[in-house]
Amino acid sequence: MAFSCFRGSWQNQTEPTSATVNQKLILIWYRNDLRIHDHEPLYQAVQEKAQIIPLYCFDDRQFGTTS
């Protein structure tokens, strides 16, 4: 059983196709912000026509109260 991401939602895929097996998969980790206009790894992934999985982990410390 394989999983693929299509238009922002995960879909269960029982038989991978040759297109999904041969396609490069790249995880883009947004560490401090979600900017995309100057994100070099994202640009490279698009140039390679890779499937992109964006990842951003929310840090509760960034949303704490201010004094």
PDB file of N, CA, C and O in Angstrom:
ATOM      1  N   MET A   1       0.841  -1.164   0.000  1.00  0.00           N
ATOM      2  CA  MET A   1       0.000   0.000   0.000  1.00  0.00           C
ATOM      3  C   MET A   1       0.894   1.238   0.000  1.00  0.00           C
ATOM      4  O   MET A   1       1.880   1.289   0.735  1.00  0.00           O
ATOM      5  N   ALA A   2       0.565   2.211  -0.800  1.00  0.00           N
ATOM      6  CA  ALA A   2       1.340   3.447  -0.896  1.00  0.00           C
ATOM      7  C   ALA A   2       0.419   4.632  -0.661  1.00  0.00           C
ATOM      8  O   ALA A   2      -0.798   4.521  -0.809  1.00  0.00           O
ATOM      9  N   PHE A   3       0.998   5.756  -0.297  1.00  0.00           N
ATOM     10  CA  PHE A   3       0.238   6.974  -0.094  1.00  0.00           C
ATOM     11  C   PHE A   3       0.816   8.062  -0.985  1.00  0.00           C
ATOM     12  O   PHE A   3       2.030   8.144  -1.170  1.00  0.00           O
ATOM     13  N   SER A   4      -0.044   8.883  -1.526  1.00  0.00           N
ATOM     14  CA  SER A   4       0.435   9.990  -2.342  1.00  0.00           C
ATOM     15  C   SER A   4      -0.342  11.243  -1.990  1.00  0.00           C
ATOM     16  O   SER A   4      -1.466  11.169  -1.493  1.00  0.00           O
ATOM     17  N   CYS A   5       0.249  12.372  -2.244  1.00  0.00           N
ATOM     18  CA  CYS A   5      -0.386  13.653  -1.959  1.00  0.00           C
ATOM     19  C   CYS A   5      -0.844  14.255  -3.283  1.00  0.00           C
ATOM     20  O   CYS A   5      -0.051  14.390  -4.214  1.00  0.00           O
ATOM     21  N   PHE A   6      -2.123  14.615  -3.368  1.00  0.00           N
ATOM     22  CA  PHE A   6      -2.662  15.186  -4.591  1.00  0.00           C
ATOM     23  C   PHE A   6      -3.548  16.356  -4.217  1.00  0.00           C
ATOM     24  O   PHE A   6      -4.546  16.187  -3.516  1.00  0.00           O
ATOM     25  N   ARG A   7      -3.191  17.534  -4.679  1.00  0.00           N
ATOM     26  CA  ARG A   7      -3.946  18.756  -4.402  1.00  0.00           C
ATOM     27  C   ARG A   7      -4.164  18.982  -2.908  1.00  0.00           C
ATOM     28  O   ARG A   7      -5.248  19.376  -2.478  1.00  0.00           O
ATOM     29  N   GLY A   8      -3.117  18.727  -2.129  1.00  0.00           N
ATOM     30  CA  GLY A   8      -3.177  19.051  -0.715  1.00  0.00           C
ATOM     31  C   GLY A   8      -3.843  18.022   0.174  1.00  0.00           C
ATOM     32  O   GLY A   8      -3.939  18.244   1.381  1.00  0.00           O
ATOM     33  N   SER A   9      -4.313  16.895  -0.372  1.00  0.00           N
ATOM     34  CA  SER A   9      -4.938  15.886   0.478  1.00  0.00           C
ATOM     35  C   SER A   9      -4.289  14.537   0.233  1.00  0.00           C
ATOM     36  O   SER A   9      -3.893  14.217  -0.888  1.00  0.00           O
ATOM     37  N   TRP A  10      -4.184  13.752   1.295  1.00  0.00           N
ATOM     38  CA  TRP A  10      -3.582  12.427   1.175  1.00  0.00           C
ATOM     39  C   TRP A  10      -4.618  11.449   0.665  1.00  0.00           C
ATOM     40  O   TRP A  10      -5.757  11.425   1.131  1.00  0.00           O
ATOM     41  N   GLN A  11      -4.206  10.646  -0.297  1.00  0.00           N
ATOM     42  CA  GLN A  11      -5.110   9.651  -0.854  1.00  0.00           C
ATOM     43  C   GLN A  11      -4.439   8.292  -0.797  1.00  0.00           C
ATOM     44  O   GLN A  11      -3.252   8.161  -1.093  1.00  0.00           O
ATOM     45  N   ASN A  12      -5.206   7.286  -0.415  1.00  0.00           N
ATOM     46  CA  ASN A  12      -4.697   5.928  -0.381  1.00  0.00           C
ATOM     47  C   ASN A  12      -4.607   5.410  -1.813  1.00  0.00           C
ATOM     48  O   ASN A  12      -5.550   5.551  -2.592  1.00  0.00           O
ATOM     49  N   GLN A  13      -3.501   4.828  -2.143  1.00  0.00           N
ATOM     50  CA  GLN A  13      -3.266   4.346  -3.505  1.00  0.00           C
ATOM     51  C   GLN A  13      -2.782   2.903  -3.389  1.00  0.00           C
ATOM     52  O   GLN A  13      -1.700   2.660  -2.856  1.00  0.00           O
ATOM     53  N   THR A  14      -3.568   1.939  -3.880  1.00  0.00           N
ATOM     54  CA  THR A  14      -3.209   0.538  -3.700  1.00  0.00           C
ATOM     55  C   THR A  14      -2.111   0.091  -4.654  1.00  0.00           C
ATOM     56  O   THR A  14      -1.265  -0.717  -4.270  1.00  0.00           O
ATOM     57  N   GLU A  15      -2.098   0.579  -5.860  1.00  0.00           N
ATOM     58  CA  GLU A  15      -1.090   0.201  -6.853  1.00  0.00           C
ATOM     59  C   GLU A  15      -0.370   1.446  -7.354  1.00  0.00           C
ATOM     60  O   GLU A  15      -0.967   2.251  -8.068  1.00  0.00           O
ATOM     61  N   PRO A  16       0.908   1.623  -6.993  1.00  0.00           N
ATOM     62  CA  PRO A  16       1.632   2.784  -7.522  1.00  0.00           C
ATOM     63  C   PRO A  16       1.806   2.668  -9.033  1.00  0.00           C
ATOM     64  O   PRO A  16       2.088   1.589  -9.555  1.00  0.00           O
ATOM     65  N   THR A  17       1.637   3.771  -9.719  1.00  0.00           N
ATOM     66  CA  THR A  17       1.833   3.781 -11.166  1.00  0.00           C
ATOM     67  C   THR A  17       3.296   4.053 -11.468  1.00  0.00           C
ATOM     68  O   THR A  17       4.050   4.462 -10.586  1.00  0.00           O
ATOM     69  N   SER A  18       3.697   3.830 -12.704  1.00  0.00           N
ATOM     70  CA  SER A  18       5.090   4.088 -13.074  1.00  0.00           C
ATOM     71  C   SER A  18       5.425   5.569 -12.927  1.00  0.00           C
ATOM     72  O   SER A  18       6.573   5.918 -12.650  1.00  0.00           O
ATOM     73  N   ALA A  19       4.435   6.444 -13.111  1.00  0.00           N
ATOM     74  CA  ALA A  19       4.678   7.882 -12.959  1.00  0.00           C
ATOM     75  C   ALA A  19       5.002   8.230 -11.513  1.00  0.00           C
ATOM     76  O   ALA A  19       5.878   9.057 -11.262  1.00  0.00           O
ATOM     77  N   THR A  20       4.305   7.608 -10.548  1.00  0.00           N
ATOM     78  CA  THR A  20       4.575   7.926  -9.148  1.00  0.00           C
ATOM     79  C   THR A  20       5.820   7.222  -8.645  1.00  0.00           C
ATOM     80  O   THR A  20       6.504   7.749  -7.768  1.00  0.00           O
ATOM     81  N   VAL A  21       6.134   6.056  -9.169  1.00  0.00           N
ATOM     82  CA  VAL A  21       7.325   5.328  -8.733  1.00  0.00           C
ATOM     83  C   VAL A  21       8.585   6.039  -9.203  1.00  0.00           C
ATOM     84  O   VAL A  21       9.564   6.116  -8.461  1.00  0.00           O
ATOM     85  N   ASN A  22       8.573   6.556 -10.415  1.00  0.00           N
ATOM     86  CA  ASN A  22       9.755   7.187 -10.994  1.00  0.00           C
ATOM     87  C   ASN A  22       9.882   8.671 -10.661  1.00  0.00           C
ATOM     88  O   ASN A  22      10.911   9.279 -10.958  1.00  0.00           O
ATOM     89  N   GLN A  23       8.868   9.259 -10.056  1.00  0.00           N
ATOM     90  CA  GLN A  23       8.912  10.689  -9.765  1.00  0.00           C
ATOM     91  C   GLN A  23       9.713  10.947  -8.492  1.00  0.00           C
ATOM     92  O   GLN A  23       9.576  10.235  -7.498  1.00  0.00           O
ATOM     93  N   LYS A  24      10.538  11.965  -8.544  1.00  0.00           N
ATOM     94  CA  LYS A  24      11.347  12.348  -7.394  1.00  0.00           C
ATOM     95  C   LYS A  24      10.445  12.990  -6.342  1.00  0.00           C
ATOM     96  O   LYS A  24       9.558  13.777  -6.670  1.00  0.00           O
ATOM     97  N   LEU A  25      10.678  12.651  -5.092  1.00  0.00           N
ATOM     98  CA  LEU A  25       9.901  13.174  -3.976  1.00  0.00           C
ATOM     99  C   LEU A  25      10.830  13.992  -3.082  1.00  0.00           C
ATOM    100  O   LEU A  25      11.855  13.492  -2.620  1.00  0.00           O
ATOM    101  N   ILE A  26      10.463  15.261  -2.840  1.00  0.00           N
ATOM    102  CA  ILE A  26      11.310  16.148  -2.046  1.00  0.00           C
ATOM    103  C   ILE A  26      10.496  16.726  -0.898  1.00  0.00           C
ATOM    104  O   ILE A  26       9.394  17.239  -1.092  1.00  0.00           O
ATOM    105  N   LEU A  27      11.062  16.633   0.305  1.00  0.00           N
ATOM    106  CA  LEU A  27      10.462  17.219   1.495  1.00  0.00           C
ATOM    107  C   LEU A  27      11.061  18.610   1.688  1.00  0.00           C
ATOM    108  O   LEU A  27      12.277  18.752   1.813  1.00  0.00           O
ATOM    109  N   ILE A  28      10.215  19.631   1.711  1.00  0.00           N
ATOM    110  CA  ILE A  28      10.659  21.003   1.942  1.00  0.00           C
ATOM    111  C   ILE A  28      10.282  21.370   3.373  1.00  0.00           C
ATOM    112  O   ILE A  28       9.102  21.434   3.718  1.00  0.00           O
ATOM    113  N   TRP A  29      11.299  21.611   4.204  1.00  0.00           N
ATOM    114  CA  TRP A  29      11.086  21.932   5.612  1.00  0.00           C
ATOM    115  C   TRP A  29      11.192  23.437   5.790  1.00  0.00           C
ATOM    116  O   TRP A  29      12.268  24.017   5.647  1.00  0.00           O
ATOM    117  N   TYR A  30      10.061  24.063   6.104  1.00  0.00           N
ATOM    118  CA  TYR A  30      10.032  25.495   6.396  1.00  0.00           C
ATOM    119  C   TYR A  30      10.329  25.646   7.882  1.00  0.00           C
ATOM    120  O   TYR A  30       9.490  25.310   8.718  1.00  0.00           O
ATOM    121  N   ARG A  31      11.514  26.148   8.220  1.00  0.00           N
ATOM    122  CA  ARG A  31      11.929  26.182   9.625  1.00  0.00           C
ATOM    123  C   ARG A  31      11.460  27.425  10.361  1.00  0.00           C
ATOM    124  O   ARG A  31      10.910  27.314  11.456  1.00  0.00           O
ATOM    125  N   ASN A  32      11.661  28.602   9.793  1.00  0.00           N
ATOM    126  CA  ASN A  32      11.371  29.835  10.525  1.00  0.00           C
ATOM    127  C   ASN A  32      10.236  30.653   9.926  1.00  0.00           C
ATOM    128  O   ASN A  32       9.630  31.463  10.627  1.00  0.00           O
ATOM    129  N   ASP A  33       9.944  30.464   8.682  1.00  0.00           N
ATOM    130  CA  ASP A  33       8.875  31.217   8.037  1.00  0.00           C
ATOM    131  C   ASP A  33       8.368  30.433   6.834  1.00  0.00           C
ATOM    132  O   ASP A  33       8.901  29.378   6.492  1.00  0.00           O
ATOM    133  N   LEU A  34       7.341  30.962   6.206  1.00  0.00           N
ATOM    134  CA  LEU A  34       6.727  30.276   5.067  1.00  0.00           C
ATOM    135  C   LEU A  34       6.989  30.984   3.747  1.00  0.00           C
ATOM    136  O   LEU A  34       6.242  30.796   2.786  1.00  0.00           O
ATOM    137  N   ARG A  35       8.041  31.795   3.685  1.00  0.00           N
ATOM    138  CA  ARG A  35       8.345  32.505   2.438  1.00  0.00           C
ATOM    139  C   ARG A  35       8.647  31.506   1.327  1.00  0.00           C
ATOM    140  O   ARG A  35       9.286  30.478   1.555  1.00  0.00           O
ATOM    141  N   ILE A  36       8.183  31.818   0.137  1.00  0.00           N
ATOM    142  CA  ILE A  36       8.489  30.947  -1.002  1.00  0.00           C
ATOM    143  C   ILE A  36       9.205  31.687  -2.126  1.00  0.00           C
ATOM    144  O   ILE A  36       9.812  31.045  -2.983  1.00  0.00           O
ATOM    145  N   HIS A  37       9.153  33.012  -2.149  1.00  0.00           N
ATOM    146  CA  HIS A  37       9.714  33.752  -3.279  1.00  0.00           C
ATOM    147  C   HIS A  37      11.235  33.651  -3.364  1.00  0.00           C
ATOM    148  O   HIS A  37      11.800  33.847  -4.440  1.00  0.00           O
ATOM    149  N   ASP A  38      11.910  33.350  -2.253  1.00  0.00           N
ATOM    150  CA  ASP A  38      13.371  33.249  -2.287  1.00  0.00           C
ATOM    151  C   ASP A  38      13.853  31.937  -1.655  1.00  0.00           C
ATOM    152  O   ASP A  38      14.933  31.883  -1.066  1.00  0.00           O
ATOM    153  N   HIS A  39      13.054  30.899  -1.783  1.00  0.00           N
ATOM    154  CA  HIS A  39      13.366  29.598  -1.169  1.00  0.00           C
ATOM    155  C   HIS A  39      14.080  28.720  -2.201  1.00  0.00           C
ATOM    156  O   HIS A  39      13.436  28.117  -3.060  1.00  0.00           O
ATOM    157  N   GLU A  40      15.401  28.653  -2.114  1.00  0.00           N
ATOM    158  CA  GLU A  40      16.217  27.942  -3.111  1.00  0.00           C
ATOM    159  C   GLU A  40      15.865  26.451  -3.239  1.00  0.00           C
ATOM    160  O   GLU A  40      15.732  25.975  -4.366  1.00  0.00           O
ATOM    161  N   PRO A  41      15.708  25.691  -2.146  1.00  0.00           N
ATOM    162  CA  PRO A  41      15.338  24.275  -2.314  1.00  0.00           C
ATOM    163  C   PRO A  41      13.989  24.092  -3.014  1.00  0.00           C
ATOM    164  O   PRO A  41      13.819  23.151  -3.789  1.00  0.00           O
ATOM    165  N   LEU A  42      13.038  24.976  -2.748  1.00  0.00           N
ATOM    166  CA  LEU A  42      11.746  24.899  -3.427  1.00  0.00           C
ATOM    167  C   LEU A  42      11.914  25.164  -4.919  1.00  0.00           C
ATOM    168  O   LEU A  42      11.321  24.470  -5.745  1.00  0.00           O
ATOM    169  N   TYR A  43      12.714  26.161  -5.264  1.00  0.00           N
ATOM    170  CA  TYR A  43      12.983  26.477  -6.665  1.00  0.00           C
ATOM    171  C   TYR A  43      13.607  25.271  -7.379  1.00  0.00           C
ATOM    172  O   TYR A  43      13.210  24.929  -8.493  1.00  0.00           O
ATOM    173  N   GLN A  44      14.583  24.632  -6.732  1.00  0.00           N
ATOM    174  CA  GLN A  44      15.237  23.466  -7.336  1.00  0.00           C
ATOM    175  C   GLN A  44      14.253  22.315  -7.524  1.00  0.00           C
ATOM    176  O   GLN A  44      14.288  21.631  -8.547  1.00  0.00           O
ATOM    177  N   ALA A  45      13.379  22.098  -6.546  1.00  0.00           N
ATOM    178  CA  ALA A  45      12.389  21.024  -6.646  1.00  0.00           C
ATOM    179  C   ALA A  45      11.444  21.258  -7.818  1.00  0.00           C
ATOM    180  O   ALA A  45      11.091  20.321  -8.534  1.00  0.00           O
ATOM    181  N   VAL A  46      11.037  22.502  -8.011  1.00  0.00           N
ATOM    182  CA  VAL A  46      10.159  22.830  -9.139  1.00  0.00           C
ATOM    183  C   VAL A  46      10.892  22.612 -10.458  1.00  0.00           C
ATOM    184  O   VAL A  46      10.310  22.084 -11.405  1.00  0.00           O
ATOM    185  N   GLN A  47      12.157  23.010 -10.532  1.00  0.00           N
ATOM    186  CA  GLN A  47      12.944  22.821 -11.749  1.00  0.00           C
ATOM    187  C   GLN A  47      13.077  21.339 -12.099  1.00  0.00           C
ATOM    188  O   GLN A  47      13.103  20.978 -13.276  1.00  0.00           O
ATOM    189  N   GLU A  48      13.161  20.477 -11.074  1.00  0.00           N
ATOM    190  CA  GLU A  48      13.297  19.037 -11.295  1.00  0.00           C
ATOM    191  C   GLU A  48      11.951  18.342 -11.489  1.00  0.00           C
ATOM    192  O   GLU A  48      11.897  17.126 -11.673  1.00  0.00           O
ATOM    193  N   LYS A  49      10.856  19.124 -11.448  1.00  0.00           N
ATOM    194  CA  LYS A  49       9.503  18.579 -11.583  1.00  0.00           C
ATOM    195  C   LYS A  49       9.242  17.478 -10.557  1.00  0.00           C
ATOM    196  O   LYS A  49       8.628  16.454 -10.856  1.00  0.00           O
ATOM    197  N   ALA A  50       9.723  17.717  -9.352  1.00  0.00           N
ATOM    198  CA  ALA A  50       9.582  16.750  -8.270  1.00  0.00           C
ATOM    199  C   ALA A  50       8.247  16.936  -7.555  1.00  0.00           C
ATOM    200  O   ALA A  50       7.663  18.019  -7.566  1.00  0.00           O
ATOM    201  N   GLN A  51       7.786  15.866  -6.940  1.00  0.00           N
ATOM    202  CA  GLN A  51       6.628  15.965  -6.066  1.00  0.00           C
ATOM    203  C   GLN A  51       7.126  16.576  -4.761  1.00  0.00           C
ATOM    204  O   GLN A  51       8.127  16.119  -4.208  1.00  0.00           O
ATOM    205  N   ILE A  52       6.441  17.603  -4.263  1.00  0.00           N
ATOM    206  CA  ILE A  52       6.904  18.347  -3.099  1.00  0.00           C
ATOM    207  C   ILE A  52       5.978  18.089  -1.916  1.00  0.00           C
ATOM    208  O   ILE A  52       4.755  18.166  -2.035  1.00  0.00           O
ATOM    209  N   ILE A  53       6.586  17.783  -0.775  1.00  0.00           N
ATOM    210  CA  ILE A  53       5.838  17.666   0.472  1.00  0.00           C
ATOM    211  C   ILE A  53       6.307  18.805   1.371  1.00  0.00           C
ATOM    212  O   ILE A  53       7.426  18.762   1.883  1.00  0.00           O
ATOM    213  N   PRO A  54       5.464  19.832   1.574  1.00  0.00           N
ATOM    214  CA  PRO A  54       5.856  20.931   2.450  1.00  0.00           C
ATOM    215  C   PRO A  54       5.651  20.539   3.913  1.00  0.00           C
ATOM    216  O   PRO A  54       4.661  19.891   4.252  1.00  0.00           O
ATOM    217  N   LEU A  55       6.589  20.934   4.780  1.00  0.00           N
ATOM    218  CA  LEU A  55       6.500  20.626   6.207  1.00  0.00           C
ATOM    219  C   LEU A  55       6.814  21.878   7.012  1.00  0.00           C
ATOM    220  O   LEU A  55       7.856  22.505   6.820  1.00  0.00           O
ATOM    221  N   TYR A  56       5.913  22.234   7.908  1.00  0.00           N
ATOM    222  CA  TYR A  56       6.138  23.339   8.832  1.00  0.00           C
ATOM    223  C   TYR A  56       5.633  22.901  10.196  1.00  0.00           C
ATOM    224  O   TYR A  56       4.477  22.501  10.328  1.00  0.00           O
ATOM    225  N   CYS A  57       6.480  22.972  11.204  1.00  0.00           N
ATOM    226  CA  CYS A  57       6.112  22.595  12.572  1.00  0.00           C
ATOM    227  C   CYS A  57       5.879  23.867  13.375  1.00  0.00           C
ATOM    228  O   CYS A  57       6.781  24.691  13.524  1.00  0.00           O
ATOM    229  N   PHE A  58       4.670  24.020  13.888  1.00  0.00           N
ATOM    230  CA  PHE A  58       4.360  25.197  14.694  1.00  0.00           C
ATOM    231  C   PHE A  58       5.032  25.073  16.060  1.00  0.00           C
ATOM    232  O   PHE A  58       4.956  24.036  16.719  1.00  0.00           O
ATOM    233  N   ASP A  59       5.685  26.150  16.461  1.00  0.00           N
ATOM    234  CA  ASP A  59       6.361  26.212  17.748  1.00  0.00           C
ATOM    235  C   ASP A  59       5.521  27.077  18.686  1.00  0.00           C
ATOM    236  O   ASP A  59       5.356  28.274  18.451  1.00  0.00           O
ATOM    237  N   ASP A  60       4.997  26.473  19.741  1.00  0.00           N
ATOM    238  CA  ASP A  60       4.160  27.216  20.686  1.00  0.00           C
ATOM    239  C   ASP A  60       4.881  28.417  21.288  1.00  0.00           C
ATOM    240  O   ASP A  60       4.234  29.392  21.670  1.00  0.00           O
ATOM    241  N   ARG A  61       6.188  28.365  21.377  1.00  0.00           N
ATOM    242  CA  ARG A  61       6.942  29.483  21.948  1.00  0.00           C
ATOM    243  C   ARG A  61       6.809  30.742  21.101  1.00  0.00           C
ATOM    244  O   ARG A  61       6.940  31.849  21.624  1.00  0.00           O
ATOM    245  N   GLN A  62       6.553  30.597  19.807  1.00  0.00           N
ATOM    246  CA  GLN A  62       6.393  31.765  18.938  1.00  0.00           C
ATOM    247  C   GLN A  62       5.039  32.438  19.131  1.00  0.00           C
ATOM    248  O   GLN A  62       4.854  33.587  18.730  1.00  0.00           O
ATOM    249  N   PHE A  63       4.092  31.729  19.744  1.00  0.00           N
ATOM    250  CA  PHE A  63       2.744  32.267  19.910  1.00  0.00           C
ATOM    251  C   PHE A  63       2.405  32.530  21.377  1.00  0.00           C
ATOM    252  O   PHE A  63       1.235  32.646  21.739  1.00  0.00           O
ATOM    253  N   GLY A  64       3.426  32.620  22.208  1.00  0.00           N
ATOM    254  CA  GLY A  64       3.220  32.877  23.634  1.00  0.00           C
ATOM    255  C   GLY A  64       2.795  34.313  23.887  1.00  0.00           C
ATOM    256  O   GLY A  64       2.775  35.142  22.977  1.00  0.00           O
ATOM    257  N   THR A  65       2.460  34.588  25.123  1.00  0.00           N
ATOM    258  CA  THR A  65       2.053  35.946  25.490  1.00  0.00           C
ATOM    259  C   THR A  65       3.277  36.845  25.599  1.00  0.00           C
ATOM    260  O   THR A  65       4.379  36.387  25.899  1.00  0.00           O
ATOM    261  N   THR A  66       3.065  38.114  25.352  1.00  0.00           N
ATOM    262  CA  THR A  66       4.144  39.091  25.484  1.00  0.00           C
ATOM    263  C   THR A  66       3.962  39.848  26.787  1.00  0.00           C
ATOM    264  O   THR A  66       2.846  39.974  27.289  1.00  0.00           O
ATOM    265  N   SER A  67       5.042  40.344  27.324  1.00  0.00           N
ATOM    266  CA  SER A  67       4.933  41.078  28.599  1.00  0.00           C
ATOM    267  C   SER A  67       5.031  42.566  28.386  1.00  0.00           C
ATOM    268  O   SER A  67       4.959  43.333  29.346  1.00  0.00           O
TER     269      SER A  67
END
